[in-house]
Amino acid sequence: MRRFSVRTGLLLLVLFFAATLNNASEDGRQVRPPARLNIIGRFFFGIFCSVSFMSRSTSCTWGLGHLPSVGSSEPEAFSAVVEASHHDLLDQVLDDDSSASDRILRSYKRSLNDFAARLTELEAHKLSSIEGAVSVFPSRTRELLTTRSWDFLGFPQAPLEELPLQGDVIVGMLDSGVWPDSPSFSDEGMSPPPGRWKGACQNFTCNNKIIGARAYRNGATGMSPVDDNGHGSHTASTVAGRAVGGVSLAGLAAGTARGAVPGARLAVYRVCWQRGHCGDADAPSPYFEDAAAIGSFHAMRRGVLTSAGAGNAGVLDGGNVCNVAPWMLSVAASSTDRRLVDKIVLGNGKTIVGASINTFPPVQNAPLAFPVNGFSHVHTKGKIVLCSDQENFGLGPHLAGAAGAVLAGDQPDVAFPLPFPALVVSQDQFDQILAYVMGTIGGTETATDPHAPKPASFSSPGPNLITPGILKPDLSAPGIEIIASWSPLSPPKFIPKDNGKVLYNIESGTSMACPHASGAAAYVKSFHHDWPPAMIMSALITTATPMNTPANSGSNELKYGAGQLNPAKARHPGLVYDVSERDYIAMLCAQGYNATALALITGSAAPACADSSVAGSTVGELNYPTMAAQVEPGQNFTVGFPRTATNVGDDGGAVYDVKVVFAVGAAADLIAVAISPSRLEFSERNAKFTVTVAGVAPGVGRVVSAAVVWSDGEHRN
């Protein structure tokens, strides 16, 4: 008999944060640009980047909500009717002599009834007043949150017998395209695509690995989906790339590059056209002024899980985490045990270790110079310049003839390509170097970090400003110095060898972390075809490896979520927490969202907030695999969290007992956690329990966390 246990501090993480947050909008909701998006479904897995542009004539997206189901015999006629209605509406509000066909960028006619168009502010206001309009808002510019990683996660290469299971998985990439000639996208030994696949390849030669390819830009089609940016190839290969040995970037990070599901197929949709950015008009339509949230809601109702980057604003104050809708998996970035480091050896032999991707010859015994009034060729030529920030990554002193540079940075845990021999150090290290007059800079080398994983400095932290009762980010995954496939049409900066053209490149960002979570979700789904998105999210969150270690004592769950992704364990989580579409609607009603707008956005079949099936709910009642509460500092409080656990183990009669484990250093004397019942006996598939937390809230900005651990006595997840 196989038994399971579940750690719910990874599963049901109790957080209490007392903080003053002043960044919310007037209605209490704050919308921030989403980062990287990954969409996961039973046979359709994808990565969406949701980004956009702004101009004087603003690109706005207008939505009527959900479209009714259409019979397979009439989709083209129905789409034509919907598109004509969009043109008719737009013609009613245009101020000049232009026509709707001149202004409209794209009509969305499948699951959503929306269109994107160029409008003036007055025209957008007129459009928003038309009866039945859900929302009208400008597109925003959104940043693409940019391999040892899978080995570090304890996730070995897929055995041959698992590859046929993955062959039914189609990964849809909405990014900057793909470089088809990369070895990561070879179709050697792969069978033909699944018979149900109806996609096409436009201006692109497909194979049995890349089975679909299209390009979209400002509503236009017909361009090439070939990646001239590199980002799309990098993320696609992280999710589903074939195993390729002997890869490196100019000898750095050498090893085997591979994806989580190498047997999966790829359908590539190029929507990103500028390095680091792409446009909302080319991505799914908006939801509460957030294209990612509404698109992922409609994906969720069709069995598709959306995984998204938590954002790259980690050096700012808390509350910058994005992609916080509870039906999305928000992924923070963390480190692996491999670091790319460089060193400066000072005049007395003292060595300072920093970070850089530096493939240039070393600089031996050069004078150190600290510029006072800018960079002068006379004062910097042949010297190692000390820069008090990492702005422009040392390009200024390089152009002024310096031999090298040491940069003080707020992200010393991340190696970036630099234009000449240079490294980034912390402010404390920089202050030490100022006392010296001579130094030697070597080249980048690989070092081992025994304290990994650590949260990335750039990864955006919580709390969740839109729904404080939902912990975001959900979990962490490797996002620092990840090597993966690249496009030779986009040479990495400052790599002198091979004219800068490479097939594999090193990138950092939550958009590198997110494909790891997407790949893990695809892996879980390949074994559990009938699991809905919430169950897959729960499996990933509840099996995450704890990160509340002494090395991370300066951080907490608001930075790294439930912990580090553990794909191998997620396949067999033991218990999961399921959430239905109706449950999400009840939560939105509890937050005070307008019922009419809610019904238009979520579909005509959605119940009104007054419906007895959703009325009276609270955010804390959502069957989410973590729990969080914001309480008043210094005040007594009591909060309850009802949950329903689903047994997905092999034994239908499993019995789980519970214990509470507080994080090291937590104010356990202030908080009491009670679970009722304390034993779950699964005579049926589901079992209910309630977690009640009471005590005195800690001071402003404090976080107290605890793990509610369910165990059957034999296995621990």
N, C-alpha and C positions, 0 to 999 in steps of 0.2 A: 504494500500500500504506500503510495507516494504522499508525502505531507508537505505543506508549505507554511511559511510564516510571512508576515508583512510588517514592515516597520512603517508606522504611520506618522512618524515625525518627518519622514520623507513622504509618507502617505497622507497623514492628517497633521500637518505642521501647525502648531498653535502659535500665533504671533500677536503681540500687542505692541503697538507703537504709539507713542504720545508725541505728536509733532504738530507744529503750526505750518500749514500748507497754504500759501497765498497765490498759487498759480492757476487755480481753477477758473473757468469761464463763468459768466454771469449765471448760467443755469446749473452750475456745480459740476459740469463735465469739462474735462480738458482733453483736447484732441491733439496728439503729437504725431509727427510724420512717422509712418511705419518704416521699418527697415526691410530686411530681407523676408520674403514670404515663401513658405513651402507648403504645398497642398497635397494631402495624403488621402487616398480613397482605396476601395477594395481592389480595383484593377486599374485605377488611374491615380498615379502619384505625381505630384508636381511641385515645382518651385516657382513661386510668383514673386517678381519684384514689383512693388507698387510705388511709383514715383511720378512726378509730373513737372509742368513748367508754368511760369507766370509771364505775362506780357502786358503791355498797356491795354490791349484788347484782350481781356481775361478769358481764359478757357474755363467754362463752367460746365458742370455736369448736373443734369436735371433728371429726377427719378419719379416714376409713378408707382414703383413697387414691383410686386411679383406678377409674372404672367401665368395664365392658366395653362394646363397641359394641352398639348396639341397632338392630334392623331398623326401617325407617321405618313398618312396619305396626303396631308395638306400643309407640311411645314413651310414650303416656299411661298405659297399664297398667303399664309398667315403672316410670315415675316414681312412681306411686301405691304400688307395692311398696316402693321405696326410702324414700319419705317415711314409710310405716308402720313400717319398720324403725327409723328414727330415733326415732319416738315410743316404740317398745317399749324401746329402749336407755335413753332418758331416763327413762322410768317406773321403771326399775330402781334409779336412784340418787337420786331426789328424797326429801328429808328431811321434807317437810311434806305437807299434804293436797292440794297443787296437782297438776295433771296436766301431762303433757308439752305439751299444746296451749296451756296457760297460759304456759309458760316458753319454748317454742321460738320463735325469731325468724324463722328462715328455713332451709329445707332446700335444699341444692345437689344437683341430680340429673342434671346434664348430663354434663360431663366429669369432675366430682369427686364423691366420696361423702362429703359433709360437712354439718354443720348448725351454726347459731349459736343459743345459748340463754342465758337468764339463770340463773346457777348460783351457789351459795355456794362458798366455798373447799373445804369438805369434799365437796360434791357433785362438784366438778370433779376432786378427787383420786380419788374412787370411779370416775368415768367413765374416767379415764386408766388405771386398772388393768384395765379390761375387755380381754379378749383381742382383738387385731386393731386396737386403737386406735393410730393413728400419733402423734397429739399432741393435747393439750388445753391451751389457754392463753387468758389474758384478752385481750379486745380492747384496743387502745391508742388514745389520741388522737393523731392524726397531722395535721401542719400542711400546708395547701395552700401549696406553695411558689410563691407568686406570684413614618409607620413606614418609618420610615427603614430599618429593620433588613434587609429583603430587598434593598434597593438596596445597602446597605453590604456585604452578603454577595456582591455581584456576581450576583444572581439576578433577572433581569428578569421582567416580567409574562409570563405564559404566552401564546404565540401562539395564534390561534384554532384552528389545526389540531391542537393538543395537547388542547384541551378535551374532545373526544369520548373520548380515551383515559382521561381522568380521570373521565369519567362512570360508569365501571364501578367506581370506588373508593368505598367506603362508609366514612365516618369515624364510628366509634362513640364517643360522648362520655359518659363516666361522670364527672359533675361536678355543678355546681349548677343544671343545666338550660340553657335558652337563651332569649333574648329574640327571638321569631319575627319581630317587625316591624322588626328592624334591617335596613338596606339591605345589610349584609354577607351576609344570608341570603336575598336575593331569588332567585327561580327563573326570572327573565326569560330566555327563550331556551333553557332547559334542556329536554331530552327527558324522557319519563316514566322512572320508576325502572327499574333492571334487572329483568328478568322473574323472576330467581331470588330477589328480595327478598321475604321472608315476614314482615317486621316489621309493627308496628301503631302507631297513634297513639291514646293514651288521654288524654282530657280536653285535647285539643290539636288544632289544625287544621294539618295538614301541607301541604307543597307539593312540588314536584319537587326542591327543595334539601334541606329537612328532611323525610326520608321515614319517620322513626320517632321516637316520643317516649313515654317512660314515666317513672314516678317510683316510688321505693322508699324506705321509711323504717322501720327497725326491723322489717323483715319484712312490713310492710303495703304495699299497692299502692293505686292509684286516685287518688293526689294529682296535682296539676298539675305538669307538667314545666317550666312557665314559670319562667324565672330571675328571682329577686328578690334575687340576691346580686351578680351581675355577672361573677364569676370564670369560670363556664362559657361565657358568651358571649365573653369575652375570649380564652380559649384556643381555642375552636372557630373563631373568625374568624381567628386566627393560623395555624391549620393550613389551613383550607379556605374562608375568607371570600372573597366576590366583591370585586373592586376598587371602592372607593368613594372618590371624590375630594373634596377640600375639607373633610376632617375635621380636628378639633382639639379640645383641651380648653381652653375659654375663650381661644382664640387661640394656645395653646401647641402645639408639635409638629405644626404644620399640614402637610398633605400628603395622599397617597393611602394609605389603609389597605387591605391585601390579604393573602390567605393564600397558601401555597405551591401549593396545588392547588385553585384557585377553581372548577374544574369538577366537583369531587368532591361526593358526597352526604353528608348528616349523619343519623345515628341517635342521638338524645339520650336518655340515661338519667340522670335526676336522682337522685343518691344523697347529695349534700352539702346539709346543711340549716342549718349554722351558718357564719357568715362565717369563712373560713379553716380550717374543720375539717369532716370527715365521718366516717362510721363503718365499721369493718371488717365489721360484720354486714351492711352493704349492699354490700360489695365482695367480690372473689374470696376463696376460702378460703385458709388458711395453709399455709406451707411453711417448715419448720425455724423455726417461730414467726414467720414473716414472710409475711403474706398476699400481698404483691406478688411474692415470689420463687416461691411455688408456682403462683400464677395464671399468671405469665409463663412458667414451665416448661411448663405444659400448653398455653399459647398457642404456644410455640416448636415443640412437637411437631406442631402443626397448621399450621405455616407462618406464624405470626403473630409479628412482632417487637415487643417491649415496650421503649419508651423512657421513661425516668424521670428526674426531677430529682435532682441530686446532693445536695440539701439546702441549707438556709439558715443553717447554723451556722458560717459562715466566720470569725467573730470569735473563736471558741474555738480551743483547741489543735488540732493536726492529728489525723487519724484520724476525723473526723466525717462523711466522705462516706458516703452511704447508697445503697441500691439497687445493691449491688455484685455480684449474681449475674452470672456470665459470659455468661448468655444474655439479659441485659438491657443496654440502652444507657443508661449513666449520664451525664447532661448537666449540665455546669457552666455558670454564667452569666458572660457577659463584656459589655463595653461596645460601643457603636457610636461613630462619630465625631461624633454629635450629643449635646451635653450641655445640660441645663436648669440654668442657673446664676442666682444672685442675688448682689448685691454690697452691701457696706457701705463707704461712703466716710467715712473718719475726719476728724477736725478739721483735719489738716494736708494733706488731699487724698489721702492714701494710700488705696488701694483694696484690699480683701480680697475675693476671690471664693470663694463657697461654693455650696451646692446647696439648692434648694427649689422647690416648686410654689407660687408666691405670686402670686395674681391681684388683690391688694388695692392700693389707692392707696399711693404711697410715703410714707415718714416722713422729714420734712426736719429736719435739724439738731436732733435730740433729744439730751438728756443720756443718757449711758451710766450704768447702775447695776448694781452687783454685789451681789446680796442676800446677807446674812450669816446671818440667822435666819429664813429663809423669805420668802415674798412678802407684802408689806404694801401695801395700797392707797395708803397715805400716801407710801411710799417708791418706788413703782413707777409711779404714774399718770403717763402722758404720757412715760415714759422708754423707752429701749431697754435691756432687761434682759439681762445676760450670764449665761447658764446653763452650768454646768460639765459638764452632760451633756444628752442629748436625750430624757430620760425624759418621756413624755407629750407629746412634740413641742411643748413650749412652752405647753401648755394652762394650766399654773399661773399664769405671769405674765400671760397673756391674761385670765384670770378676775379677776386682781388689778388690771386696768386699765392694764397696760403698753401702750405704743404699738407696740412691736415687741420682737424678741428675737434674740440670737445664741446658738446652741447648739453646744457642743463635742461632737462625735460620733465614734464609731468606724466610721461608714459615710459619710464625706464625699463619696463618689463617687456617691451615690444621692440623687435629688431626691424628697422626700416632700411631700404636701400639709400645710401648716401653718395654724393657725387665725387668723393675722394676719401682718403683714409680718415675716418672720423668715427666717433661713437657718442651715444647718448647716455648720460649718467644722471643720478638723482641730484637734487640741490645740495644735500649734505656732502656727497662725493665731490661735487663741483667746488664747494667751499674749501675742501681739503687741497684740491689741485692748485688753487690760487696761490698757495704758499710756495710753489716750486717754480723754477726757471727753465728746466729742461725736461724733455720727455720723449718716449718712443711709442709709436702706435703700430701694432701688428696687424694681422688680418683676422677676419671673423673665424671662429672655431666653434665646435659643438661642445656644450657642457651639459652635465646632468643635474637636474634639480630634484633632490630627494623629497622636497616638501610639496611637490605638485600633487593634485591640482590647486592652483590659486586663481581667484577671480581676476579677470583682466581689468587693468586700470581704466580702459576706455569703455567697458561694458556698462550700460545705463542701469542705475539702481532704482528700486522702488522707493517709497510706497506707490501703490496704484492710485493715482489721483482721480480716476474716473469711477472706479468701484473699489473703495478701500477694503471691503470685506473679501476681496479676491486677491490672493497673493500673486504678484508678478515681480520678476520673471518666475517661470515655473521650474526651470532647471538650468543647468549649465552644460556646455559641451566644448570640446577643443576649438579655439578660435584664434590662437596665437601662433604665428609662423607655420602655417599649414601649406605644404607643397602639394600641388595638384596640376592638372592639365592647363595649358595656356595657349593662346593664339600667337603665332610668330608675326602676325600683322600688328601686334601691339607690344613692341619691345619694352621690357621693364626698364625703369629709369636706372641709370648709373651702373649698368652691368657691362664692363668693357669687352668681354669675350664674345665671339661669334656675332659681332655687330649688334649685340643686344637681343638678337632673335633667339627665343627659347621655346621649347615645347612644354616645359614645366616651370612653374613660378611659385614663389613663396608670398603668401598674403595673410593679413590679419584683419579681424573684424568679427562682429556678431553674424555677418553674412557668411563667414566661414564656419561658425559654430552651428548655425541653423541647418545646413545640409547634413551635418552629422545626425541631428535629431530626426530629420526627415528620412534619412537612410535607415535609422533604427526603427522608425515607425513603419516604413515599408517592409522591413524585415519581419516585424511582429505581424503585420497584416498578411504576409505571405503564408503564415501558419494558421491564422485565425480570420478567415475570409468573412465570417459573419459578425465580427466585432464592429460596433459603431465607433465613430471618432472619439467619444468621451472615454470609452473603455481602453482604447489605445493610449490616449493621453494619460489616463490613470496608471496603466501598466508602466509607462516610461517614468512618471513622477514617483510612484511608490517604490520603484526598485532603484532609484538614483543612489549613488554612493555618497554618504555624508561628507560635507566639506567644513563642518564646524570643528576643525582641528586647531591645535595650538598655533600652527603656522598662519592660520587665517583668523586669528583672534581679533584683528582690527576690522573684520567684516562680519556680515551676518546674512540671513536668508533673504533680506531685501536686495542683496547684491547677487547672490548665486542661486536663489530659489531652494528647491528641495535637495539639491546636491548635483553631483556629476552624473551625466548619462551613463547607463549601464545596459547596453543592448542585449547582451547574452542573458541577463536576468529578466529583462522585460518580456522575453518570449514566454516565461512561465511565472507570472506575478502572484499566483495563488488567489488573491482577492483583488477585485477592481471596483470602481465607483462609477456607475453609469449615470448619464444625464440626458434627458430627452429634449426635443425642441420645445415642448410645452413648459418644461422646467426653466429653460432660458427665458422664455416669454414671461413667466411668473416673476423671475428675478428683475427683468427690465420694468415690469409693472411696479414692483416694489421700490424701484428707484425713481418712480414718478414720470416715466416716459408717457407721452400722449398716446392714448389707445388707438385713435384713428390713424395717426402716423405709423404706429407700430404695426397695425394690421395691413396697411398699404405696403410697408417695407417687407414684412415677413410673409405675406401672402393672404389671400382672401379667406383661407381656411383657418387662419390663426384666431384664437378666441380673443374677445375683448377683455380688458383688464378687470371688468366687473364680473366676468365669468367665474363661477364658483370653483372651477378647477384651477384657477391661477390667483384668485383674490386672496388677500391676507398673508401672502408669502413675505419672507424677508430674504435679504441677500445671504445671510448666514445659513439659510435652509437649503441653498443650492447644494446638490450632492457632489461637491467639488473635492478632489483628493488632497487639498490642503485647506487650512482654516486661518483666518486673520481677523483681527478686530482693532479698531482705532478707539482708544479710550482717553478720558480726560486725565492729565497728569495729577498724581497725588490723590485721586478720588477712588472710593470703593466702587466696584463694578461686579456684575455677574452676567455672563453671556453663555448661551447654549447653542450647540451645533448638532442637529440631528443628521444622521447619515445612514445610508443603506449600502451594505457591502454585498457584493455578488461573488460567490464562490465559482471560480473558473478552473479549479484544480481537478485532479483525476478522481478524488474521493468525494462523493456526494454527501457523506456523513461526517465531514471534517468538523473538528472542534478547535476553536481558537480562544486563548486566554490573553489578557491584556496587562500591560504595565506602562507606566509613564516614565520617560527618561528626559530630564532637563539637560539643556546644553551646558557645557562647561562654563562656569562664570555667570550663569543665569541667576536672576534674583528669585530663586525657588522659595525663599522664605516669604515672599510677597504674594505668591500665586499658588492656588490650589486647583488641581485638575481632577475631576471625577468622571468616570465612564460607567454608564448604566445601559445594559448589563455588562458585567466584567467578563462574561464568557459568551461566545457566539457558537451555537450548535446548528449546523447547516443540515437540518432535515429536509429543507427546501433550498432552492438556489440562492435566495436572498435572506439576509438577516439585518435587523435594524438595531441601532444603538444611538446614544446621545452623549456628547462630550460637554460637560459644564465646567466653565472656568470662572473662578471668582478670586477676589483679593483686592489689593491696593495697587493702582496703576503706578508704574515707575515714572521717573522724571521725564521732562521734555526730550524727545529724540531717542529715548531708550527703547530697545527691542528685547523682549523676553520670548524665548522659543522653547518648545518642548516637543518630544516625540511620543506619540501614542502608539505603542508597539503591540500588534496582534501577532501571536505565535501559536503554532500547533504543537510546539515542543520538540520538533525534529529539525526543521529547516528555518533559517533566518534570511530574509531578503534585505 
